[in-house]
């Protein structure tokens, strides 16, 4: 039956009709090709837990905050040497067996060893995500590396160094830099005060996040003039409320106090 239909079509279809049909089929095919993306850029949110400076609760709460405030498709992965206490709903992956500690694992995220491809958003554990962060994936999409302008910008308007609490990167695009780091990581960690200093010295093309999007809680949202020693620990001398800009989505608790021992009520309302 099928052969009969095709034969009839070929017999009755004139040259002009056939030419028009093929033109339409070609146009339709081109339209489909243009509307289907040629590649899929999967999005990941990464965090790092090493040692016992931060409890598993920090990972669990970061996961919850991201889930509430990131409404695009993504996968959350925590890289750690000890997954005990981390919510089983969170994907955990082992850290590499390297002679590294703490923040010096961050250069490793620039390697080809993560086991995934796409775009990665790294978030430190000592921060609070309290508004939607979709913009962290859509901002400057052509940039292979986006990072915070260091919070010393509060004291020096011309300050152009990096803070690595939040950075976005094309996975594997900077693997050559990590390969060089890995050749003598002990020397690199002695040469630079921290991972973000190494990044600033080695990543030549980068973009800063807008300052308002990610703010220092103690310096920009509260004010360092309210800090002091409380029971032998650095904290605010009395409870207060931060100044929260409309554009701000993340508060970073670099240094002290951390979220769990900050005497303000604001962290408790958002860190859960």
ROMI-943849 format. One line per field, with one value per residue (C-alpha): x, y, z; residue in one letter; residue number from 1. Coordinates in pm, whole numbers. Example, Ala and Ser with C-alpha at 12.3 -4.5 7.8 and 13.67 -1.06 7.14 Angstrom:
% ROMI-943849
X = c(1230 | 1367)
Y = c(-450 | -106)
Z = c(780 | 714)
residuo = c(A | S)
num = c(1 | 2)
//
This chain:
% ROMI-943849
X = c(0 | 279 | 452 | 124 | 80 | 437 | 399 | 77 | 243 | 535 | 299 | 67 | 318 | 429 | 777 | 662 | 471 | 767 | 1001 | 773 | 734 | 1107 | 1154 | 901 | 1060 | 1402 | 1266 | 1095 | 1413 | 1618 | 1365 | 1382 | 1762 | 1763 | 1521 | 1699 | 2012 | 2333 | 2457 | 2318 | 2505 | 2431 | 2452 | 2605 | 2632 | 2943 | 3054 | 3357 | 3366 | 3706 | 3796 | 3579 | 3583 | 3225 | 2976 | 2763 | 2479 | 2648 | 2627 | 2266 | 2156 | 2342 | 2164 | 1828 | 1896 | 1998 | 1690 | 1469 | 1644 | 1760 | 1467 | 1645 | 1759 | 2083 | 2260 | 2404 | 2727 | 2931 | 3293 | 3420 | 3650 | 3380 | 3010 | 2893 | 2600 | 2532 | 2171 | 2148 | 1950 | 2268 | 2505 | 2850 | 3175 | 3516 | 3789 | 4105 | 4387 | 4608 | 4841 | 4600 | 4384 | 4100 | 4066 | 4364 | 4128 | 3957 | 4211 | 4123 | 3773 | 3938 | 4074 | 3938 | 3890 | 3538 | 3376 | 3113 | 3088 | 2902 | 2898 | 2986 | 2888 | 3105 | 2961 | 3147 | 2975 | 2995 | 2732 | 2356 | 2156 | 1835 | 1707 | 1686 | 2026 | 1925 | 2114 | 2443 | 2408 | 2267 | 2511 | 2789 | 2740 | 3033 | 3273 | 3463 | 3520 | 3312 | 3407 | 3355 | 3557 | 3721 | 3541 | 3833 | 3655 | 3477 | 3802 | 3958 | 3731 | 4003 | 4052 | 4049 | 4145 | 3930 | 3724 | 3652 | 3341 | 3129 | 3266 | 3127 | 3336 | 3323 | 3428 | 3768 | 3842 | 4122 | 4256 | 4598 | 4629 | 4544 | 4791 | 5066 | 4946 | 4942 | 5305 | 5412 | 5108 | 5314 | 5522 | 5211 | 5040 | 5350 | 5384 | 5027 | 4832 | 4523 | 4353 | 4196 | 4538 | 4655 | 4346 | 4405 | 4766 | 4690 | 4344 | 4397 | 4050 | 3765 | 3457 | 3350 | 2998 | 2816 | 2912 | 2551 | 2464 | 2699 | 2782 | 3000 | 2765 | 2999 | 3153 | 2886 | 2552 | 2622 | 2936 | 3272 | 3236 | 2989 | 3238 | 3429 | 3526 | 3235 | 3329 | 3670 | 3537 | 3494 | 3126 | 2893 | 2888 | 2509 | 2238 | 2136 | 1972 | 2172 | 2115 | 1998 | 2006 | 1733 | 1986 | 2161 | 2102 | 2395 | 2549 | 2905 | 3026 | 3399 | 3611 | 3418 | 3145 | 3010 | 2637 | 2587 | 2744 | 2640 | 2432 | 2203 | 1857 | 1879 | 2099 | 1859 | 1569 | 1744 | 1996 | 1795)
Y = c(0 | 238 | 176 | 247 | 584 | 687 | 582 | 781 | 1085 | 1066 | 1026 | 1317 | 1566 | 1818 | 1959 | 2293 | 2133 | 1913 | 2212 | 2407 | 2108 | 2059 | 2429 | 2413 | 2096 | 2261 | 2572 | 2360 | 2161 | 2479 | 2622 | 2309 | 2316 | 2679 | 2622 | 2313 | 2409 | 2254 | 2184 | 2170 | 2366 | 2185 | 2398 | 2293 | 2444 | 2326 | 2358 | 2238 | 2087 | 1987 | 1922 | 2028 | 2408 | 2391 | 2128 | 1923 | 2157 | 2429 | 2209 | 2112 | 2471 | 2593 | 2324 | 2438 | 2805 | 2731 | 2513 | 2801 | 3067 | 2904 | 2824 | 2697 | 2339 | 2261 | 1994 | 2059 | 1872 | 1886 | 1777 | 1648 | 1395 | 1311 | 1298 | 1196 | 1411 | 1555 | 1521 | 1203 | 1398 | 1594 | 1450 | 1416 | 1340 | 1268 | 1525 | 1418 | 1261 | 1568 | 1724 | 2018 | 2159 | 2404 | 2672 | 2535 | 2278 | 2560 | 2569 | 2203 | 2309 | 2460 | 2119 | 1857 | 1617 | 1710 | 1440 | 1674 | 1929 | 2258 | 2569 | 2560 | 2806 | 2769 | 2882 | 2897 | 2750 | 3071 | 3269 | 3320 | 3301 | 3491 | 3606 | 3454 | 3385 | 3288 | 3599 | 3441 | 3202 | 3449 | 3736 | 3783 | 3436 | 3477 | 3519 | 3203 | 3329 | 3561 | 3638 | 3884 | 4202 | 4164 | 4326 | 4555 | 4764 | 4911 | 5073 | 5141 | 5227 | 5128 | 4782 | 4529 | 4197 | 3886 | 3716 | 3352 | 3306 | 3300 | 3235 | 3097 | 2919 | 2714 | 2372 | 2275 | 2607 | 2685 | 2332 | 2439 | 2676 | 2402 | 2167 | 2422 | 2466 | 2090 | 2053 | 2220 | 2301 | 2327 | 2606 | 2781 | 2774 | 2928 | 3192 | 3323 | 3410 | 3228 | 3064 | 3391 | 3554 | 3266 | 3310 | 3683 | 3627 | 3355 | 3412 | 3698 | 3726 | 3756 | 3956 | 4091 | 4044 | 4375 | 4481 | 4505 | 4143 | 3985 | 4182 | 4145 | 4107 | 4255 | 4534 | 4639 | 4529 | 4597 | 4810 | 4721 | 4998 | 4773 | 4486 | 4405 | 4122 | 3949 | 3673 | 3657 | 3619 | 3875 | 3962 | 4258 | 4437 | 4446 | 4297 | 4499 | 4485 | 4494 | 4739 | 4518 | 4660 | 4560 | 4399 | 4190 | 3815 | 3680 | 3788 | 3662 | 3597 | 3604 | 3586 | 3620 | 3606 | 3305 | 3257 | 3021 | 3252 | 3593 | 3770 | 3932 | 3792 | 3842 | 3535 | 3311 | 3428 | 3334 | 3062 | 2742)
Z = c(0 | 90 | -240 | -426 | -251 | -325 | -687 | -725 | -568 | -805 | -1102 | -1020 | -867 | -1125 | -1139 | -1003 | -712 | -625 | -628 | -395 | -161 | -128 | -61 | 224 | 366 | 362 | 538 | 804 | 863 | 903 | 1151 | 1367 | 1367 | 1480 | 1768 | 1910 | 2107 | 1981 | 2334 | 2685 | 2950 | 3274 | 3587 | 3917 | 4263 | 4445 | 4804 | 4995 | 5343 | 5476 | 5838 | 6131 | 6108 | 5982 | 6094 | 5851 | 5947 | 5741 | 5432 | 5499 | 5551 | 5243 | 5041 | 5181 | 5109 | 4750 | 4700 | 4814 | 4608 | 4283 | 4056 | 3745 | 3683 | 3867 | 4070 | 4416 | 4499 | 4818 | 4790 | 5122 | 5288 | 5544 | 5453 | 5800 | 5912 | 5566 | 5453 | 5239 | 4980 | 4903 | 4646 | 4800 | 4620 | 4771 | 4767 | 4584 | 4780 | 4767 | 5019 | 5061 | 5337 | 5377 | 5113 | 4919 | 4770 | 4580 | 4292 | 4235 | 4128 | 3819 | 3717 | 3480 | 3770 | 3888 | 3679 | 3534 | 3252 | 3228 | 3447 | 3814 | 4088 | 4396 | 4729 | 5058 | 5363 | 5567 | 5382 | 5377 | 5053 | 5125 | 4783 | 4438 | 4280 | 3924 | 3812 | 3916 | 3624 | 3371 | 3441 | 3181 | 3035 | 2796 | 3088 | 3186 | 3541 | 3762 | 4122 | 4410 | 4423 | 4763 | 5055 | 5128 | 4864 | 5168 | 5279 | 4937 | 4645 | 4398 | 4551 | 4265 | 4426 | 4460 | 4727 | 4647 | 4863 | 4546 | 4198 | 3873 | 3615 | 3298 | 3418 | 3281 | 3109 | 3357 | 3398 | 3269 | 3566 | 3811 | 3644 | 3712 | 4070 | 4123 | 4018 | 4342 | 4552 | 4871 | 4722 | 4587 | 4928 | 5087 | 4817 | 4840 | 5157 | 5030 | 4734 | 4619 | 4600 | 4381 | 4161 | 4127 | 4023 | 3770 | 3620 | 3378 | 3227 | 3475 | 3565 | 3905 | 4034 | 4094 | 4448 | 4561 | 4480 | 4735 | 5048 | 5353 | 5649 | 5908 | 5698 | 5449 | 5594 | 5963 | 5987 | 6139 | 6398 | 6583 | 6618 | 6934 | 7165 | 7334 | 7579 | 7416 | 7061 | 6785 | 6754 | 6749 | 7082 | 7078 | 6855 | 6553 | 6211 | 5888 | 5606 | 5320 | 4968 | 4724 | 4492 | 4758 | 4754 | 4956 | 5286 | 5342 | 5697 | 5628 | 5941 | 6266 | 6379 | 6191 | 6148 | 6440 | 6699 | 6563 | 6827 | 6569 | 6503 | 6126 | 6057 | 6249 | 6034 | 5708 | 5790 | 5794)
residuo = c(X | X | X | X | X | X | X | X | X | X | X | X | X | X | X | X | X | X | X | X | X | X | X | X | X | X | X | X | X | X | X | X | X | X | X | X | X | X | X | X | X | X | X | X | X | X | X | X | X | X | X | X | X | X | X | X | X | X | X | X | X | X | X | X | X | X | X | X | X | X | X | X | X | X | X | X | X | X | X | X | X | X | X | X | X | X | X | X | X | X | X | X | X | X | X | X | X | X | X | X | X | X | X | X | X | X | X | X | X | X | X | X | X | X | X | X | X | X | X | X | X | X | X | X | X | X | X | X | X | X | X | X | X | X | X | X | X | X | X | X | X | X | X | X | X | X | X | X | X | X | X | X | X | X | X | X | X | X | X | X | X | X | X | X | X | X | X | X | X | X | X | X | X | X | X | X | X | X | X | X | X | X | X | X | X | X | X | X | X | X | X | X | X | X | X | X | X | X | X | X | X | X | X | X | X | X | X | X | X | X | X | X | X | X | X | X | X | X | X | X | X | X | X | X | X | X | X | X | X | X | X | X | X | X | X | X | X | X | X | X | X | X | X | X | X | X | X | X | X | X | X | X | X | X | X | X | X | X | X | X | X | X | X | X | X | X | X | X | X | X | X | X)
num = c(1 | 2 | 3 | 4 | 5 | 6 | 7 | 8 | 9 | 10 | 11 | 12 | 13 | 14 | 15 | 16 | 17 | 18 | 19 | 20 | 21 | 22 | 23 | 24 | 25 | 26 | 27 | 28 | 29 | 30 | 31 | 32 | 33 | 34 | 35 | 36 | 37 | 38 | 39 | 40 | 41 | 42 | 43 | 44 | 45 | 46 | 47 | 48 | 49 | 50 | 51 | 52 | 53 | 54 | 55 | 56 | 57 | 58 | 59 | 60 | 61 | 62 | 63 | 64 | 65 | 66 | 67 | 68 | 69 | 70 | 71 | 72 | 73 | 74 | 75 | 76 | 77 | 78 | 79 | 80 | 81 | 82 | 83 | 84 | 85 | 86 | 87 | 88 | 89 | 90 | 91 | 92 | 93 | 94 | 95 | 96 | 97 | 98 | 99 | 100 | 101 | 102 | 103 | 104 | 105 | 106 | 107 | 108 | 109 | 110 | 111 | 112 | 113 | 114 | 115 | 116 | 117 | 118 | 119 | 120 | 121 | 122 | 123 | 124 | 125 | 126 | 127 | 128 | 129 | 130 | 131 | 132 | 133 | 134 | 135 | 136 | 137 | 138 | 139 | 140 | 141 | 142 | 143 | 144 | 145 | 146 | 147 | 148 | 149 | 150 | 151 | 152 | 153 | 154 | 155 | 156 | 157 | 158 | 159 | 160 | 161 | 162 | 163 | 164 | 165 | 166 | 167 | 168 | 169 | 170 | 171 | 172 | 173 | 174 | 175 | 176 | 177 | 178 | 179 | 180 | 181 | 182 | 183 | 184 | 185 | 186 | 187 | 188 | 189 | 190 | 191 | 192 | 193 | 194 | 195 | 196 | 197 | 198 | 199 | 200 | 201 | 202 | 203 | 204 | 205 | 206 | 207 | 208 | 209 | 210 | 211 | 212 | 213 | 214 | 215 | 216 | 217 | 218 | 219 | 220 | 221 | 222 | 223 | 224 | 225 | 226 | 227 | 228 | 229 | 230 | 231 | 232 | 233 | 234 | 235 | 236 | 237 | 238 | 239 | 240 | 241 | 242 | 243 | 244 | 245 | 246 | 247 | 248 | 249 | 250 | 251 | 252 | 253 | 254 | 255 | 256 | 257 | 258 | 259 | 260 | 261 | 262 | 263 | 264 | 265 | 266 | 267 | 268 | 269 | 270 | 271 | 272)
//
